[in-house]
Amino acid sequence: MPIQPIIIDSVTRFGPEARGAVVAGGSHAGRYAATLCARAGVAAVLLNDAGFGLDQAGIAGLALLQSLGMPAAAVSHRSARIGHGGDTATCGVISSLNDAARGCGLREGMSGAEALARLSVGLPPCPAPPPASESRHNLPGCIAIDSASLLTEEDIGAIALIGSHGGLLGGRAETAAKFPVFAALYNDADGGLEGAGHTRLPALEARGIAAGTVSAWTAHIGDGMSCWQGGVVSALNPTARRLGARLGDSAQCFVAAMRQARGD
């Protein structure tokens, strides 16, 4: 019997039912997201290419999963809204895939729905992934984390550089940030369908939180330190502008402006 695919807006939210499952996720297909898929023991996965971005970081996880024998593919961010697993499954169009996925009959230009049908044939769970690299860094006046899921209560009031895409999960405003940071900077995932890569910004504006994105072509998605080292601001909400942030600033200049506004 074919496996019923799991559709999930973020691969940070897997439960035990993910082991051995075929997954359509709204997350980017970078190394951090791929590592979470491998840890969960999923059998195969479709993700979002996040506009490819700097050094093709948006699909870097496909090679990692290939090394583990897991079929994996990414749909175009122009065909499916990032952060929406349902889009991946129903209107996504494959833009990139690994050899294991090709071996299952997948190809570029195939719909997400057809890809899931081909994958849902009882694949074994993948082996344990390699150890993940450090995903949280304490920097002068701010933190850099690889995923929004890593925010904790201790980060309330912090300035956070977050490797995650700037899209709401499933379009739900409550997913913009788990805790009220002072300011947050995300990766724009190259904007994508309906500007999905920026949709956290107005949701955070409504909560009085300064927020922006850096261009996916200046920082690796899923890598908070890459945002700190090379990120260039591509979008801002009104609160961030009022506090002194500017389009085209480096992420480090964004942090400096937010620190001044915070009274550091």
C-alpha positions in Angstrom: 0.0 0.0 0.0 1.3 3.5 -0.8 2.4 5.6 2.2 0.1 8.6 2.9 2.4 11.7 2.7 2.8 14.0 5.7 2.3 17.7 4.8 4.0 20.1 7.2 4.8 23.8 7.0 8.1 23.5 8.8 10.4 20.5 9.3 11.2 21.9 12.8 7.8 20.5 13.9 8.2 16.8 13.2 6.6 14.3 15.6 7.3 10.5 15.9 5.0 9.8 13.0 7.6 11.2 10.7 9.8 8.1 10.9 9.5 6.2 7.6 7.2 8.9 6.1 7.2 10.7 2.8 7.1 14.4 3.6 6.1 17.6 1.7 7.5 20.4 3.7 7.3 24.2 3.4 10.9 24.6 4.7 13.9 25.5 2.6 16.1 22.7 1.3 19.3 23.9 3.0 21.6 21.8 5.2 19.9 22.7 8.5 16.4 21.6 7.3 17.9 18.5 5.7 19.6 17.5 8.9 16.3 17.7 10.7 14.7 15.5 8.1 17.4 12.9 8.6 17.2 13.1 12.4 13.5 12.4 12.1 14.1 9.3 10.0 11.8 10.3 7.1 12.0 8.2 4.0 11.9 10.9 1.4 11.2 14.6 1.3 10.1 17.5 -0.9 11.1 21.0 0.2 11.3 24.6 -1.2 14.4 25.8 -3.1 14.3 29.2 -1.4 15.4 30.8 -4.6 18.7 28.9 -4.5 20.6 31.9 -3.2 24.2 32.4 -2.2 26.3 29.3 -3.1 23.0 27.5 -3.8 22.4 27.3 0.0 18.7 26.9 -0.6 19.2 23.4 -2.0 22.4 22.4 -0.2 20.6 19.8 1.8 19.8 17.7 -1.2 23.5 16.6 -1.4 23.5 15.8 2.3 20.5 13.6 2.0 22.0 11.9 -1.1 25.0 10.9 1.0 22.5 9.2 3.4 20.6 7.6 0.6 17.4 9.6 1.0 15.4 10.7 -2.1 15.0 14.5 -1.8 13.8 17.3 -4.1 13.0 20.9 -4.0 10.2 22.8 -5.7 10.6 26.3 -7.2 10.0 29.2 -4.8 8.1 30.7 -7.7 5.6 27.8 -7.8 5.0 27.4 -4.1 5.0 29.7 -1.2 7.9 29.0 1.2 6.5 28.1 4.6 3.4 26.3 3.1 3.7 22.6 2.9 0.4 22.4 1.2 1.8 24.5 -1.7 4.7 22.1 -2.0 2.4 19.2 -2.3 -0.3 20.7 -4.6 1.2 23.4 -6.8 5.0 23.0 -6.4 7.1 22.3 -9.5 10.4 20.5 -9.0 13.4 22.6 -9.7 16.2 20.5 -8.2 16.6 16.9 -7.0 19.2 14.4 -5.9 20.2 11.2 -7.7 18.2 9.1 -5.2 15.1 11.0 -6.2 15.9 10.5 -9.9 16.1 6.8 -9.2 12.5 6.9 -7.9 11.4 8.5 -11.2 11.4 12.1 -10.3 12.6 14.8 -12.7 12.7 18.6 -13.0 9.4 20.1 -14.0 7.4 17.4 -12.3 4.5 18.5 -10.1 4.8 18.0 -6.3 1.7 15.9 -6.4 3.1 13.4 -8.9 6.5 13.3 -7.1 4.7 12.4 -3.9 2.8 9.7 -5.6 6.0 8.2 -7.0 7.8 8.4 -3.6 5.0 6.9 -1.5 5.9 3.3 -2.1 7.4 2.2 1.2 10.9 3.5 1.4 13.1 2.6 4.4 14.0 5.4 6.9 17.4 6.9 6.3 20.4 6.2 8.6 21.5 8.6 11.3 22.8 12.0 10.0 26.2 13.3 10.6 26.6 15.6 13.7 25.1 19.0 13.2 27.4 22.1 13.5 26.8 24.7 16.2 23.5 26.4 15.6 23.6 29.3 18.1 26.2 32.0 18.5 26.4 34.8 21.0 27.8 37.9 19.3 28.3 41.5 20.4 24.9 42.7 21.3 23.0 40.0 19.4 22.5 36.3 18.8 22.8 34.4 15.6 20.8 31.2 15.2 20.2 28.9 12.3 16.4 28.5 12.8 13.6 30.5 14.3 12.7 27.3 16.1 15.7 27.9 18.3 14.4 31.0 20.0 13.8 30.5 23.7 12.3 32.5 26.5 15.8 33.7 27.4 15.9 35.5 24.1 13.1 37.9 25.0 14.3 41.4 24.2 17.2 40.2 22.1 18.4 41.3 18.7 18.3 38.1 16.7 19.9 37.2 13.3 18.0 34.2 12.2 18.9 31.9 9.3 15.2 30.9 8.7 13.2 32.3 5.8 11.1 35.4 6.5 7.8 33.6 5.7 5.0 32.8 8.0 4.3 29.1 8.5 1.0 28.4 6.7 0.3 32.1 6.6 -0.4 32.1 10.4 0.7 35.4 12.1 1.4 33.6 15.4 4.3 31.8 13.8 6.3 35.0 13.1 8.3 34.6 16.3 7.9 32.3 19.4 9.1 35.0 21.8 9.0 38.8 21.7 12.6 39.7 20.7 13.5 43.4 20.3 14.5 43.0 16.7 14.9 40.1 14.2 16.5 39.7 10.8 15.6 36.7 8.6 16.6 35.5 5.1 14.3 36.6 2.3 14.4 33.3 0.3 14.5 35.5 -2.8 11.0 36.7 -2.1 9.2 34.0 -4.0 5.6 33.4 -4.8 3.4 36.3 -3.5 6.4 37.6 -1.6 6.1 34.8 0.9 9.7 35.2 2.0 8.9 38.6 3.7 5.5 37.8 5.3 6.8 37.7 8.9 7.6 41.4 8.7 4.1 42.8 8.9 3.1 40.2 11.5 6.0 41.4 13.7 5.1 45.0 13.0 1.7 44.3 14.6 3.6 43.2 17.7 5.9 46.2 17.8 8.9 44.2 16.9 11.5 45.6 14.5 12.1 43.1 11.7 13.8 42.8 8.3 15.3 40.3 5.9 18.6 40.0 4.2 19.0 38.9 0.6 19.3 35.2 0.0 22.1 36.2 -2.4 24.2 37.7 0.4 23.8 35.1 3.2 23.3 31.3 3.3 19.7 30.4 4.3 19.6 28.3 7.4 22.9 29.9 8.7 22.7 32.7 11.3 26.4 33.3 11.2 26.3 33.8 7.4 23.7 36.5 8.0 26.1 38.2 10.4 29.1 37.9 8.2 27.7 38.9 4.8 23.9 39.7 5.0 22.6 42.8 3.2 19.2 44.1 4.2 16.6 43.7 1.5 13.3 44.5 3.3 12.3 46.2 6.6 9.1 46.8 8.5 8.2 50.4 9.6 9.3 49.8 13.2 12.8 48.8 12.0 13.0 51.9 9.7 11.8 54.2 12.6 14.6 52.8 14.8 17.3 53.6 12.2 17.7 50.6 10.0 18.1 51.1 6.2 17.8 49.1 3.1 21.2 48.1 1.8 22.8 48.1 5.2 24.9 45.2 6.3 23.4 42.9 9.0 26.1 44.3 11.4 24.9 47.8 10.7 21.3 46.7 11.4 22.5 45.3 14.7 24.3 48.6 15.5 21.1 50.6 14.8 19.0 48.3 16.9 21.5 48.4 19.8 21.4 52.2 19.7 17.6 52.2 19.7 17.6 49.7 22.6 19.9 52.0 24.6 22.9 49.6 24.8 
